[in-house]
Amino acid sequence: MRTLIGFALLAAIAFAQPQEKLEFEVASIKPSPPRGPDSIPYGCNGGPGSDDPGRLTCGWFSPAYLITLAYQMKFLQIDGPEWLRDPHFDIIATVPKGTTKEQAATMWQNLLADRFGLRVHHENREAKYLELTVAKNGPKLKPVQPDASKRTWSMGGGANGSHLFFPKNTMAGLASVLEGPASMLIKDATGLTGEYEITLAWYSGDDANANVALPPPLPQALREQLGLQFTTKTGPIDMLVIDHIERTPTGN
């Protein structure tokens, strides 16, 4: 009996021990200077699962982007102040050895709480969203080419339409990219789990008098060029509500 009581006491003591806080060893957050040839490349490089797991280098990152990275959520799932996408920062962080991707996400959450004073809560809200599905006649997707790693993705737009090109991407990745142009959350329901070379051109304006041939609207472009389509759905959406965040982070 005393042995069982001893084990119970040890377990209770161990459970009561405060868990070690997951943090980057060092993290520098500085306002991004005007973009130039010496700028840190846009996006995040390094970290768990990469060739440089001990170092994260992120260029031109807004607080909104950091929040999506930390909480593994999309821009349209964040309910916060309008300025969240305005300031941009360059971030260099040293990652403890053996850190997993899941632990790194928690480290981002703790960094945002410590340096930006971020406080959040989740809410389920009924809202419309789009499902990306395969069109009636099947997908029209190109296989990834052998030189895909040497090719650069691109996305842009102008008076004569918008375009995107990915040498290698998933359907979930495409759904995320198209949320901006569609201005709605998009869930991948294609059932396609591979990676593909993706090229898409569309026009979202209303200038019917243009003197050049314009690509079709996005839904039509999806069907004709990729064999995919949007279906409008309504259901509960997990929203991350920002209770508090400071525009300027505390010192490095």
Secondary structure, 3 states (H helix, E strand, C coil): CHHHHHHHHHHHHHHHCCCCCCCCCEEEEEECCCCCCCCCCEEEEECCCCCCCCEEEEEEECHHHHHHHHHCCCHHHEECCHHHHCCCEEEEEECCCCCCHHHHHHHHHHHHHHHHCCEEEEEEEEEEEEEEEECCCCCCCEECCCCHHHCCCEEEEECCEEEEEEEEECHHHHHHHHHHHHCCCEEECCCCCCCEEEEEEECCCCCCCCCCCCCCCHHHHHHHHHCEEEEEEEEEEEEEEEEECCCCCCCC
